[in-house]
Structure formats: C-alpha cells, structure tokens
C-alpha cells in the first residue's frame, strides 16, 4: 500500500492534469455508485449505469481540468502571512469559484442527459441555493484545512477524498428530477386506464 501511494504521489507531480482528472472521474463515478446502491438501494439489477457514466465523464473531462487549473492558480498567489493566505484562498475558492461550479454541475448534467437549456435552467433554479449552502458547510472548513496543512500537489486529492461523500449527495440531488418525471408518468399510466374503464361502464349502462 505504501509503495502504491508513493507511486501515485510521484505520478501527481509528474503529470498533474492527467492523474487529477482520472482521480476526479473515479471519485464522481464512485459517489454515484454509493448513492444508487447504499442510499437509493436500487440493487445491481436496477443500477443506472448510464447515470454513473455521466457522472464519471463530468468528473474526469469537465470538472477535473477546471479544478486542477483553479488550484494551480491559487497556489501561485502570495500573501504576507500564512493566515492571510488561508483566509483569502478559502474565500476565493468558496465565494468566487464554487457558486459557478454548482450551477455548472446541474446545467452540465442536464445537457448530458439530452435535455435542453430550459430544463437545465429549471434544475439549477430548483437545486442551486440549497446545494450551495450545504457545500459551504462542508468545504469551507475542509478547504481551510487543505490550504493550511496539505502540500500543494496533494490538495486536489484532499478535495477528492472529501468530495467522495459530497459527490454521493450531488448524485442523489441531481437524480431527483428523474424520480419526479417517473412519478408523473406513472400517474398518467394509472389515470388513463381508469378513464377507459369509466367509459366502458357507461357503454354497458
């Protein structure tokens, strides 16, 4: 295990973009698997593999590169004292970067599902504020610890480990519109046969 961690650490230093994006993809997909199997209790038979693939693609190809560049930008900033560095970096991360990323997540996932911009705007509107507030509750303290104690090349990994649980939450929240859509379809399927049945009764009378 120690040798594996050492090799991974060396890989992060050698090719940070590649390995950090791969890490993000694995963590987002893992978060969705946890959400479906442990929280939603779908079971393997009813697991939505397309949903897991979308989350993995988002993490590896969309979120990963953005977060990598963002953390590199923050690492290049210099402040007079370590305390000021932690405070300003945490503020920039959670006050400037995160509000845009939350909207980007819900919008991107909606479009990856093949839906339109109107659907994306609706999903952002429904979930944005509550998700952002919960994000702050998790990541303001997490990023303060990250910027204080974690070496720069491992900060992405630290965010990723915390994000494994956060991604589980995001996956569940993002799936809520699907459940609503399914509910509406089921109601229509129930109401329509009922209407036919009433018509048949009238004919018999």
N, C-alpha and C positions, 0 to 999 in steps of 0.2 A: 504493500500500500504506500509506504514512504517513497519508494522508487517511482511509483506511478505519479504521485503528487509532484515529485521533483521534476519528472519529465514534462508534466503538464505546465508547471511553473516556467520551465525553460521555453516551452512552446509559446506561451503567452508573451514572453519577452521577444522571441524571435519573429513571430507573425501575429501580432495582437489582433488585427482586424479579423483574420480568418478564424482563429480559435475562439475569440469572444463571440463572434456571430454564431459559430457552431454551438457554443455553450448556451446562448440565448435561445436558439431553436430547440435544443433538447429540453431546456427548462420550461419553455412555454408549452411544448407538447406534453411534457410530464405533468405540468399543472392541470392540463385539460383531462388527462387520464385519471388523475386523482379526483378531479371534480366529477367526472362521469361515473367512476366506479365506487368511490368512497362516500361522496356527498349525495349524488343523484341515484346511486345504486342501480345503474342500468344493467349491469352484468355484461359479460363479453358478447353475448348474443345480440344485444341491443346497443352495443357501443357504436357511436357515430365516428367512424374513422376519418371521414371527410372533415369533420369539425376539428379533430386532432391535427390533421394535416394542415388545415388553415392556420391554426394557432402556431404550429411549428414553423410554417413558412413566414408568418408575420414576425415571429421572434428572430429567426435567422436572417431573413432577407430584408426586413424593413426596420424593426426596432433595434436589432443588434448594431448595424452600421451607424445609426443615429446616436445611440448611447455611447458607442466607442469614441466617436468624434467629439461628443459633448464632454466626456470625462477627460479626454486629451486636452480640450480647450481649458477646462477648469484647472488642470494640472499646470498649465503654462502661466496661470495668474499668480502674481506675487503680492503679498501683503506684509505690513510692518511687523505684525506679531502672529504667532500660530493661532491664538484665539480668534483674532480678526479673520484669518484665513478660513477657519472652520465656519464662523458665523456667515460670512459673505458667500462662501461656496454652497453652504446649505440653503441660504436664501435664494441664490440664483437657480439652484437645482430644483427646489420645490416651488418657488414663486414665479419663475420665468419658464423653465423647461417643462416641468410636469403638467401645468394646465394645458399646454398644447398637445402633449403626448397622450393625455387621457382622451381628448377629442379625436386625435389621430387614430387611436386604437379602435374606438367604436365605429368611426367612419370607415376605416380600412376593412374591418371585419365584415361590415355590412356589404361593402362593394365586392369583397372576395366571395361572398355568398351569392353573388349575381344579382343583387338588388340595386336600386337606383339611388340617386343623390337625395331624393325626398325621404326615402327610408332611412338613409344614413343620418340625415338631419334629425329625424324623429327619434332615432335610437340615442343619438348624442343628447338631445333635449331630455329624454326620459332618465338617462343614467348619469349625466355629467356631474352634477353638483354632489350627489351622494357619494359617487366613486371618488371624486377629488378630495372630499373631506376625509373619507376613510384612508385614502392614500397618504394624506398628511399625517394622520395618526400613526401610520406605520413607518413612513420613510423619513419624516423629519428627525426623529431620534436615530433611525438607522443610518442616515447619511451623516449625521453629526458624529457618530461613532466611526463611520467609514473614513471621513476626512481627517479624523483625529489620530486613529491608530493603524489604519491599513495602508501598506505600501501602495504607491500609485498603480503599479502593474496588476495588483490584485483587487483593486476597487471594483472593477466590473464583476469579478467573481463573487465578491461580497454582496453586491447588489443582486446578483443572480440567485444566490442561496436564499436571501430574504424574499426574492421575487417568486421562488418556487411556490410558496404559500400564497403570495399575492396573486400569482397567475391562476391559481386554483379559484380564487374569488372572482377574478375577472372573467374567467371562462364561464362560471356559473351565471354571473350577471349578464354576460353577452348572450347566453342561451335563453334567457327569459322570454324575449320576443317570439322565439320558436315555440315555446310552450303555449304562449297566448294564441299564436296562429293555429296551433293544433287544436286548442280548445274551441276556437271559433268554427273550425272545420267540423269538429265532432258534433257541435250543436246543430249545425246545418244538416249534417247527415241524419241526426235524430229527428229534427223538425220536419224534414221533407217527407219521410215515410209516414209520419203521423198525419200530415196533411192529406196524403193519398188515402190513408185509411179512413179518414173522416169523409172524404168524397165518396169512397166505396159504400160507406154506411148510408149516405143519403140516397145513392142509386138504389140500394136494396129497399129502402123505405118507399 
